[in-house]
Amino acid sequence: MTPGTNFERFRAKAEAYLREHLENLALQRLRRNKQLTASDLVELEHMLAASGGQPVDIAWATEQGGSLGIFVRKLVGLDRDAAIEAFENYLDGTKFSADQVRFVNLIVDELTKNGVMEPARLFESPYTDHAPTGPDYFFPDADVEVIVDILRHVNSHAVPSGAA
């Protein structure tokens, strides 16, 4: 077997194991967009080991995601309510057009499925399918900056505070 195949197998086994243990406090914190702690990270490592992961697999997972918390959140996603809550203060329901709300809902959908989202994704499909030039098609620059900040904030919660 090639190493890539082994890591894909590890990823699939880890995802299945984690989905069976979503009640775990560290996973709940991760899925609900609460700030991850160093002890949560240790717990996630233990869970990956319990799923059959070897130290090399866990090191690979940390490297792939840039953080173990990011890797795990990509496997289990973000709770939809947490994704909506991240944009709640921004979308007050009064000043946005239907197209703008639909665009933000696409972001919420992606966060729910994938757990994290890099701001550069705003300039790729499916976003450009609705807004050919990206978010600036529907939003002024200041609003685009707020959306990017929200995405960065959501992503940062998957990394313990103080960690790089």
MODELLER restraints for C-alpha pairs under 7 A, 6 or more apart:
rsr = mdl.restraints
at = mdl.atoms
rsr.add(forms.Gaussian(group=physical.xy_distance, feature=features.Distance(at['CA:7:A'], at['CA:57:A']), mean=6.57, stdev=0.5))
rsr.add(forms.Gaussian(group=physical.xy_distance, feature=features.Distance(at['CA:10:A'], at['CA:53:A']), mean=6.25, stdev=0.5))
rsr.add(forms.Gaussian(group=physical.xy_distance, feature=features.Distance(at['CA:10:A'], at['CA:57:A']), mean=6.97, stdev=0.5))
rsr.add(forms.Gaussian(group=physical.xy_distance, feature=features.Distance(at['CA:13:A'], at['CA:51:A']), mean=6.30, stdev=0.5))
rsr.add(forms.Gaussian(group=physical.xy_distance, feature=features.Distance(at['CA:14:A'], at['CA:48:A']), mean=5.91, stdev=0.5))
rsr.add(forms.Gaussian(group=physical.xy_distance, feature=features.Distance(at['CA:14:A'], at['CA:51:A']), mean=5.41, stdev=0.5))
rsr.add(forms.Gaussian(group=physical.xy_distance, feature=features.Distance(at['CA:15:A'], at['CA:75:A']), mean=5.49, stdev=0.5))
rsr.add(forms.Gaussian(group=physical.xy_distance, feature=features.Distance(at['CA:15:A'], at['CA:76:A']), mean=6.85, stdev=0.5))
rsr.add(forms.Gaussian(group=physical.xy_distance, feature=features.Distance(at['CA:17:A'], at['CA:51:A']), mean=5.70, stdev=0.5))
rsr.add(forms.Gaussian(group=physical.xy_distance, feature=features.Distance(at['CA:19:A'], at['CA:76:A']), mean=6.52, stdev=0.5))
rsr.add(forms.Gaussian(group=physical.xy_distance, feature=features.Distance(at['CA:22:A'], at['CA:28:A']), mean=6.51, stdev=0.5))
rsr.add(forms.Gaussian(group=physical.xy_distance, feature=features.Distance(at['CA:26:A'], at['CA:40:A']), mean=4.93, stdev=0.5))
rsr.add(forms.Gaussian(group=physical.xy_distance, feature=features.Distance(at['CA:26:A'], at['CA:43:A']), mean=6.68, stdev=0.5))
rsr.add(forms.Gaussian(group=physical.xy_distance, feature=features.Distance(at['CA:26:A'], at['CA:44:A']), mean=6.84, stdev=0.5))
rsr.add(forms.Gaussian(group=physical.xy_distance, feature=features.Distance(at['CA:29:A'], at['CA:36:A']), mean=6.57, stdev=0.5))
rsr.add(forms.Gaussian(group=physical.xy_distance, feature=features.Distance(at['CA:30:A'], at['CA:36:A']), mean=6.42, stdev=0.5))
rsr.add(forms.Gaussian(group=physical.xy_distance, feature=features.Distance(at['CA:30:A'], at['CA:73:A']), mean=6.47, stdev=0.5))
rsr.add(forms.Gaussian(group=physical.xy_distance, feature=features.Distance(at['CA:30:A'], at['CA:158:A']), mean=6.07, stdev=0.5))
rsr.add(forms.Gaussian(group=physical.xy_distance, feature=features.Distance(at['CA:31:A'], at['CA:73:A']), mean=6.86, stdev=0.5))
rsr.add(forms.Gaussian(group=physical.xy_distance, feature=features.Distance(at['CA:31:A'], at['CA:77:A']), mean=6.40, stdev=0.5))
rsr.add(forms.Gaussian(group=physical.xy_distance, feature=features.Distance(at['CA:31:A'], at['CA:78:A']), mean=4.45, stdev=0.5))
rsr.add(forms.Gaussian(group=physical.xy_distance, feature=features.Distance(at['CA:31:A'], at['CA:79:A']), mean=5.19, stdev=0.5))
rsr.add(forms.Gaussian(group=physical.xy_distance, feature=features.Distance(at['CA:32:A'], at['CA:78:A']), mean=6.40, stdev=0.5))
rsr.add(forms.Gaussian(group=physical.xy_distance, feature=features.Distance(at['CA:32:A'], at['CA:79:A']), mean=5.58, stdev=0.5))
rsr.add(forms.Gaussian(group=physical.xy_distance, feature=features.Distance(at['CA:32:A'], at['CA:82:A']), mean=5.21, stdev=0.5))
rsr.add(forms.Gaussian(group=physical.xy_distance, feature=features.Distance(at['CA:33:A'], at['CA:82:A']), mean=6.04, stdev=0.5))
rsr.add(forms.Gaussian(group=physical.xy_distance, feature=features.Distance(at['CA:33:A'], at['CA:154:A']), mean=6.44, stdev=0.5))
rsr.add(forms.Gaussian(group=physical.xy_distance, feature=features.Distance(at['CA:33:A'], at['CA:157:A']), mean=6.01, stdev=0.5))
rsr.add(forms.Gaussian(group=physical.xy_distance, feature=features.Distance(at['CA:34:A'], at['CA:157:A']), mean=6.04, stdev=0.5))
rsr.add(forms.Gaussian(group=physical.xy_distance, feature=features.Distance(at['CA:35:A'], at['CA:157:A']), mean=4.38, stdev=0.5))
rsr.add(forms.Gaussian(group=physical.xy_distance, feature=features.Distance(at['CA:35:A'], at['CA:158:A']), mean=6.58, stdev=0.5))
rsr.add(forms.Gaussian(group=physical.xy_distance, feature=features.Distance(at['CA:35:A'], at['CA:160:A']), mean=6.57, stdev=0.5))
rsr.add(forms.Gaussian(group=physical.xy_distance, feature=features.Distance(at['CA:36:A'], at['CA:157:A']), mean=5.79, stdev=0.5))
rsr.add(forms.Gaussian(group=physical.xy_distance, feature=features.Distance(at['CA:36:A'], at['CA:158:A']), mean=5.58, stdev=0.5))
rsr.add(forms.Gaussian(group=physical.xy_distance, feature=features.Distance(at['CA:36:A'], at['CA:159:A']), mean=5.81, stdev=0.5))
rsr.add(forms.Gaussian(group=physical.xy_distance, feature=features.Distance(at['CA:36:A'], at['CA:160:A']), mean=4.68, stdev=0.5))
rsr.add(forms.Gaussian(group=physical.xy_distance, feature=features.Distance(at['CA:37:A'], at['CA:160:A']), mean=4.64, stdev=0.5))
rsr.add(forms.Gaussian(group=physical.xy_distance, feature=features.Distance(at['CA:37:A'], at['CA:161:A']), mean=6.76, stdev=0.5))
rsr.add(forms.Gaussian(group=physical.xy_distance, feature=features.Distance(at['CA:38:A'], at['CA:160:A']), mean=5.63, stdev=0.5))
rsr.add(forms.Gaussian(group=physical.xy_distance, feature=features.Distance(at['CA:41:A'], at['CA:69:A']), mean=6.64, stdev=0.5))
rsr.add(forms.Gaussian(group=physical.xy_distance, feature=features.Distance(at['CA:61:A'], at['CA:68:A']), mean=6.24, stdev=0.5))
rsr.add(forms.Gaussian(group=physical.xy_distance, feature=features.Distance(at['CA:61:A'], at['CA:71:A']), mean=6.09, stdev=0.5))
rsr.add(forms.Gaussian(group=physical.xy_distance, feature=features.Distance(at['CA:62:A'], at['CA:68:A']), mean=4.34, stdev=0.5))
rsr.add(forms.Gaussian(group=physical.xy_distance, feature=features.Distance(at['CA:62:A'], at['CA:71:A']), mean=6.61, stdev=0.5))
rsr.add(forms.Gaussian(group=physical.xy_distance, feature=features.Distance(at['CA:64:A'], at['CA:71:A']), mean=6.96, stdev=0.5))
rsr.add(forms.Gaussian(group=physical.xy_distance, feature=features.Distance(at['CA:65:A'], at['CA:71:A']), mean=4.55, stdev=0.5))
rsr.add(forms.Gaussian(group=physical.xy_distance, feature=features.Distance(at['CA:67:A'], at['CA:159:A']), mean=6.46, stdev=0.5))
rsr.add(forms.Gaussian(group=physical.xy_distance, feature=features.Distance(at['CA:69:A'], at['CA:158:A']), mean=4.81, stdev=0.5))
rsr.add(forms.Gaussian(group=physical.xy_distance, feature=features.Distance(at['CA:69:A'], at['CA:159:A']), mean=5.65, stdev=0.5))
rsr.add(forms.Gaussian(group=physical.xy_distance, feature=features.Distance(at['CA:70:A'], at['CA:158:A']), mean=5.37, stdev=0.5))
rsr.add(forms.Gaussian(group=physical.xy_distance, feature=features.Distance(at['CA:70:A'], at['CA:159:A']), mean=6.87, stdev=0.5))
rsr.add(forms.Gaussian(group=physical.xy_distance, feature=features.Distance(at['CA:73:A'], at['CA:115:A']), mean=5.02, stdev=0.5))
rsr.add(forms.Gaussian(group=physical.xy_distance, feature=features.Distance(at['CA:74:A'], at['CA:114:A']), mean=4.83, stdev=0.5))
rsr.add(forms.Gaussian(group=physical.xy_distance, feature=features.Distance(at['CA:74:A'], at['CA:115:A']), mean=4.91, stdev=0.5))
rsr.add(forms.Gaussian(group=physical.xy_distance, feature=features.Distance(at['CA:74:A'], at['CA:116:A']), mean=6.44, stdev=0.5))
rsr.add(forms.Gaussian(group=physical.xy_distance, feature=features.Distance(at['CA:75:A'], at['CA:114:A']), mean=6.98, stdev=0.5))
rsr.add(forms.Gaussian(group=physical.xy_distance, feature=features.Distance(at['CA:76:A'], at['CA:115:A']), mean=6.91, stdev=0.5))
rsr.add(forms.Gaussian(group=physical.xy_distance, feature=features.Distance(at['CA:77:A'], at['CA:111:A']), mean=6.74, stdev=0.5))
rsr.add(forms.Gaussian(group=physical.xy_distance, feature=features.Distance(at['CA:77:A'], at['CA:112:A']), mean=5.30, stdev=0.5))
rsr.add(forms.Gaussian(group=physical.xy_distance, feature=features.Distance(at['CA:77:A'], at['CA:113:A']), mean=4.98, stdev=0.5))
rsr.add(forms.Gaussian(group=physical.xy_distance, feature=features.Distance(at['CA:77:A'], at['CA:114:A']), mean=4.76, stdev=0.5))
rsr.add(forms.Gaussian(group=physical.xy_distance, feature=features.Distance(at['CA:77:A'], at['CA:115:A']), mean=3.78, stdev=0.5))
rsr.add(forms.Gaussian(group=physical.xy_distance, feature=features.Distance(at['CA:78:A'], at['CA:111:A']), mean=5.86, stdev=0.5))
rsr.add(forms.Gaussian(group=physical.xy_distance, feature=features.Distance(at['CA:78:A'], at['CA:112:A']), mean=4.51, stdev=0.5))
rsr.add(forms.Gaussian(group=physical.xy_distance, feature=features.Distance(at['CA:78:A'], at['CA:113:A']), mean=6.74, stdev=0.5))
rsr.add(forms.Gaussian(group=physical.xy_distance, feature=features.Distance(at['CA:78:A'], at['CA:115:A']), mean=4.41, stdev=0.5))
rsr.add(forms.Gaussian(group=physical.xy_distance, feature=features.Distance(at['CA:79:A'], at['CA:112:A']), mean=5.75, stdev=0.5))
rsr.add(forms.Gaussian(group=physical.xy_distance, feature=features.Distance(at['CA:80:A'], at['CA:112:A']), mean=5.18, stdev=0.5))
rsr.add(forms.Gaussian(group=physical.xy_distance, feature=features.Distance(at['CA:83:A'], at['CA:108:A']), mean=5.49, stdev=0.5))
rsr.add(forms.Gaussian(group=physical.xy_distance, feature=features.Distance(at['CA:83:A'], at['CA:111:A']), mean=6.33, stdev=0.5))
rsr.add(forms.Gaussian(group=physical.xy_distance, feature=features.Distance(at['CA:83:A'], at['CA:112:A']), mean=6.51, stdev=0.5))
rsr.add(forms.Gaussian(group=physical.xy_distance, feature=features.Distance(at['CA:84:A'], at['CA:108:A']), mean=6.27, stdev=0.5))
rsr.add(forms.Gaussian(group=physical.xy_distance, feature=features.Distance(at['CA:86:A'], at['CA:150:A']), mean=6.72, stdev=0.5))
rsr.add(forms.Gaussian(group=physical.xy_distance, feature=features.Distance(at['CA:100:A'], at['CA:138:A']), mean=6.02, stdev=0.5))
rsr.add(forms.Gaussian(group=physical.xy_distance, feature=features.Distance(at['CA:111:A'], at['CA:117:A']), mean=6.29, stdev=0.5))
rsr.add(forms.Gaussian(group=physical.xy_distance, feature=features.Distance(at['CA:116:A'], at['CA:155:A']), mean=5.54, stdev=0.5))
rsr.add(forms.Gaussian(group=physical.xy_distance, feature=features.Distance(at['CA:117:A'], at['CA:151:A']), mean=6.50, stdev=0.5))
rsr.add(forms.Gaussian(group=physical.xy_distance, feature=features.Distance(at['CA:119:A'], at['CA:148:A']), mean=5.61, stdev=0.5))
rsr.add(forms.Gaussian(group=physical.xy_distance, feature=features.Distance(at['CA:119:A'], at['CA:151:A']), mean=6.54, stdev=0.5))
rsr.add(forms.Gaussian(group=physical.xy_distance, feature=features.Distance(at['CA:122:A'], at['CA:134:A']), mean=5.80, stdev=0.5))
rsr.add(forms.Gaussian(group=physical.xy_distance, feature=features.Distance(at['CA:122:A'], at['CA:135:A']), mean=6.41, stdev=0.5))
rsr.add(forms.Gaussian(group=physical.xy_distance, feature=features.Distance(at['CA:123:A'], at['CA:133:A']), mean=6.87, stdev=0.5))
rsr.add(forms.Gaussian(group=physical.xy_distance, feature=features.Distance(at['CA:123:A'], at['CA:134:A']), mean=4.63, stdev=0.5))
rsr.add(forms.Gaussian(group=physical.xy_distance, feature=features.Distance(at['CA:127:A'], at['CA:134:A']), mean=6.29, stdev=0.5))
rsr.add(forms.Gaussian(group=physical.xy_distance, feature=features.Distance(at['CA:128:A'], at['CA:134:A']), mean=5.30, stdev=0.5))
rsr.add(forms.Gaussian(group=physical.xy_distance, feature=features.Distance(at['CA:131:A'], at['CA:137:A']), mean=5.53, stdev=0.5))
rsr.add(forms.Gaussian(group=physical.xy_distance, feature=features.Distance(at['CA:131:A'], at['CA:138:A']), mean=6.98, stdev=0.5))
rsr.add(forms.Gaussian(group=physical.xy_distance, feature=features.Distance(at['CA:135:A'], at['CA:144:A']), mean=6.33, stdev=0.5))
rsr.add(forms.Gaussian(group=physical.xy_distance, feature=features.Distance(at['CA:136:A'], at['CA:144:A']), mean=6.52, stdev=0.5))
